[in-house]
Amino acid sequence: MLDALFGNATAEKVLLYLEHYGEGYASAIAETYGISLNIVQRQLMRFENAGLLVSVLKGRTRLFLWNPRYAFLAEVRALLAKALRALPAAERKRYFAQRRRPRRSGKPI
């Protein structure tokens, strides 16, 4: 859908993942889409070098987040949010059904 705009399909997937979850690390993104870790890392570094993303270390994991100082961040995120809404429900469920918060203690599974 937006691969022509962002350069390729992997770049689009990385940005859609980050728009949906707000943050992410390379191996989680690669596992979600079933693509090579090396390709995802390359895209994340490309976006970080462009200033769209920033990374922080949490332990031994490099976590990527949106750069709040990026001049066009609101516009890019608005475009990605619209693209997420346009995804078919089956595709959205397949890629973005991962639970990101821990369960409340004592809650049945």
C-alpha positions as CSV (number, residue, x, y, z in Angstrom):
1,M,0.0,0.0,0.0
2,L,2.7,2.6,1.0
3,D,5.7,0.6,-0.1
4,A,6.3,2.9,-3.1
5,L,6.2,5.9,-0.8
6,F,8.7,4.5,1.8
7,G,10.9,2.6,-0.7
8,N,9.9,-1.0,-0.1
9,A,7.5,-3.3,1.6
10,T,9.8,-3.9,4.6
11,A,10.0,-0.2,5.4
12,E,6.3,0.0,5.3
13,K,5.9,-3.0,7.6
14,V,8.4,-1.6,10.1
15,L,6.7,1.7,10.3
16,L,3.2,0.2,10.6
17,Y,4.5,-2.0,13.5
18,L,5.9,1.0,15.2
19,E,2.7,3.1,14.6
20,H,0.6,0.3,16.1
21,Y,2.7,-0.5,19.1
22,G,4.5,2.8,19.6
23,E,7.9,1.1,20.0
24,G,9.6,-2.1,19.0
25,Y,12.8,-4.0,18.6
26,A,14.1,-5.7,15.5
27,S,13.6,-9.3,16.4
28,A,9.9,-8.8,17.4
29,I,9.2,-6.9,14.1
30,A,11.0,-9.6,12.1
31,E,9.1,-12.4,13.9
32,T,5.7,-10.7,13.5
33,Y,6.1,-10.5,9.7
34,G,8.2,-13.6,9.1
35,I,11.0,-11.6,7.4
36,S,14.8,-11.6,7.9
37,L,16.1,-9.9,11.0
38,N,19.0,-8.4,9.0
39,I,16.6,-6.6,6.7
40,V,14.5,-5.2,9.5
41,Q,17.7,-4.0,11.3
42,R,18.8,-2.3,8.1
43,Q,15.5,-0.5,7.8
44,L,15.5,0.6,11.5
45,M,19.0,2.0,11.1
46,R,18.0,3.8,7.9
47,F,15.1,5.5,9.7
48,E,17.2,6.3,12.7
49,N,19.9,7.9,10.5
50,A,17.2,9.9,8.8
51,G,16.0,11.2,12.2
52,L,12.5,9.6,12.2
53,L,13.4,7.1,14.9
54,V,15.6,7.1,18.0
55,S,16.9,4.0,19.8
56,V,17.6,3.3,23.5
57,L,19.2,0.3,25.1
58,K,17.0,-1.6,27.6
59,G,19.5,-4.2,29.0
60,R,20.9,-5.8,25.9
61,T,18.0,-4.9,23.6
62,R,17.9,-1.9,21.3
63,L,14.4,-0.5,21.4
64,F,13.3,1.9,18.7
65,L,10.9,4.8,19.3
66,W,9.5,7.7,17.4
67,N,11.8,10.8,17.5
68,P,9.6,13.6,19.0
69,R,11.9,16.2,17.4
70,Y,11.4,15.0,13.8
71,A,9.8,17.9,11.9
72,F,7.2,15.8,10.1
73,L,6.4,13.3,12.8
74,A,2.8,14.2,13.1
75,E,2.2,13.9,9.4
76,V,4.0,10.6,9.0
77,R,2.1,9.1,11.9
78,A,-1.2,10.4,10.6
79,L,-0.5,8.7,7.3
80,L,0.5,5.5,9.0
81,A,-2.6,5.6,11.2
82,K,-4.8,6.0,8.2
83,A,-3.0,3.1,6.5
84,L,-3.6,0.9,9.6
85,R,-7.3,1.6,9.5
86,A,-7.4,0.7,5.8
87,L,-5.8,-2.7,6.3
88,P,-8.2,-5.6,5.9
89,A,-9.4,-7.0,9.3
90,A,-7.9,-10.4,8.7
91,E,-4.4,-8.9,8.0
92,R,-4.7,-6.6,11.0
93,K,-5.6,-9.5,13.3
94,R,-2.8,-11.7,11.9
95,Y,-0.1,-9.1,12.4
96,F,-1.2,-7.0,15.4
97,A,-2.9,-9.5,17.8
98,Q,0.1,-9.8,20.0
99,R,-0.5,-8.9,23.6
100,R,1.9,-6.2,24.8
101,R,0.8,-5.8,28.4
102,P,1.1,-8.3,31.2
103,R,-2.1,-9.8,32.6
104,R,-3.5,-8.7,35.8
105,S,-2.5,-11.2,38.6
106,G,-5.2,-13.7,39.3
107,K,-7.0,-13.2,36.0
108,P,-7.9,-16.5,34.3
109,I,-6.3,-17.2,31.0
